[in-house]
Amino acid sequence: MKNVYDIIRRPVITEQSMEGVADKKYVFMVDVDSNKTEIKAAVEAIFGVKVAKVNTIRMQGKLKRTGAYPQGHRAAYKKAVVTLTPDSKTIEFFEGMV
């Protein structure tokens, strides 16, 4: 059984993800093996909000070279864009960053 903090790894704080905060859309890095229902339950349990929709994106790791060394890979990860219901409260973690 996964813990809710194993499913939600960390929030994604970028300029593009902060534009969605006004529409109650929040972006999180999540566990690669988690599905949409697990992500929805974890966000509702951690932040005490109502989730309307979850969209997930699998991001492949990029090839990186460092000079004369052989090339390597960045790690692959999964992002989730969580949309809250209109009557739900906001997530306080993101409020001071907009």
C-alpha positions as CSV (number, residue, x, y, z in Angstrom):
1,M,0.0,0.0,0.0
2,K,1.4,3.4,-1.1
3,N,1.6,6.3,1.3
4,V,0.1,9.6,0.0
5,Y,3.5,11.2,0.3
6,D,5.0,8.5,-1.9
7,I,2.5,9.3,-4.6
8,I,2.9,13.1,-4.5
9,R,6.7,13.8,-4.8
10,R,6.8,17.6,-5.0
11,P,5.1,20.6,-6.6
12,V,6.3,22.0,-9.9
13,I,7.1,25.7,-9.5
14,T,7.6,27.2,-13.0
15,E,6.3,30.3,-14.7
16,Q,3.9,28.2,-16.9
17,S,2.6,26.2,-14.0
18,M,1.9,29.3,-11.9
19,E,-0.3,30.8,-14.6
20,G,-2.8,28.0,-13.9
21,V,-3.1,28.8,-10.2
22,A,-5.8,31.4,-10.9
23,D,-7.9,28.7,-12.6
24,K,-7.3,26.3,-9.7
25,K,-4.9,24.1,-11.7
26,Y,-1.9,22.8,-9.8
27,V,1.1,20.8,-11.1
28,F,2.9,18.1,-9.1
29,M,5.6,15.6,-9.9
30,V,4.2,12.2,-9.0
31,D,5.3,8.6,-8.7
32,V,5.7,7.0,-12.2
33,D,3.5,3.9,-11.2
34,S,0.6,5.9,-9.8
35,N,-2.7,6.3,-11.6
36,K,-5.2,9.2,-11.7
37,T,-7.4,7.9,-8.9
38,E,-4.5,7.4,-6.6
39,I,-3.3,11.0,-7.4
40,K,-6.8,12.4,-6.8
41,A,-7.1,10.6,-3.4
42,A,-3.6,11.7,-2.4
43,V,-4.2,15.4,-3.2
44,E,-7.5,15.4,-1.4
45,A,-5.9,13.8,1.7
46,I,-2.9,16.0,1.9
47,F,-4.4,19.4,1.2
48,G,-8.1,18.9,2.1
49,V,-9.5,20.0,-1.2
50,K,-12.0,18.7,-3.8
51,V,-10.4,17.5,-7.1
52,A,-12.5,17.7,-10.3
53,K,-10.0,16.4,-12.8
54,V,-6.5,14.9,-13.1
55,N,-4.3,15.0,-16.3
56,T,-1.1,13.0,-16.3
57,I,2.0,13.4,-18.5
58,R,4.9,11.0,-18.8
59,M,8.1,12.9,-19.4
60,Q,11.1,11.0,-20.9
61,G,14.6,11.7,-19.6
62,K,16.7,13.8,-21.9
63,L,20.1,12.7,-23.3
64,K,22.9,14.8,-21.8
65,R,26.6,15.1,-22.6
66,T,29.3,16.5,-20.4
67,G,32.3,17.3,-22.6
68,A,34.5,14.3,-23.3
69,Y,32.5,12.0,-21.0
70,P,30.0,9.5,-22.4
71,Q,26.5,10.7,-22.7
72,G,24.0,9.9,-19.9
73,H,20.2,10.3,-19.3
74,R,18.2,12.5,-17.0
75,A,15.7,10.5,-15.1
76,A,12.2,10.0,-16.5
77,Y,9.3,11.3,-14.4
78,K,5.6,11.8,-14.4
79,K,3.7,15.1,-14.0
80,A,0.1,15.5,-12.9
81,V,-2.1,18.6,-13.6
82,V,-4.8,18.7,-10.9
83,T,-7.9,20.8,-11.4
84,L,-10.0,21.7,-8.3
85,T,-13.7,22.1,-8.3
86,P,-15.0,25.8,-8.3
87,D,-16.4,25.5,-4.8
88,S,-13.2,24.0,-3.4
89,K,-10.7,26.1,-1.3
90,T,-7.3,26.9,-2.8
91,I,-4.0,25.2,-1.8
92,E,-2.2,27.6,0.5
93,F,1.3,26.4,-0.5
94,F,0.9,28.1,-3.9
95,E,-0.7,31.4,-2.8
96,G,2.4,33.4,-2.0
97,M,4.2,32.5,-5.2
98,V,1.9,34.1,-7.7
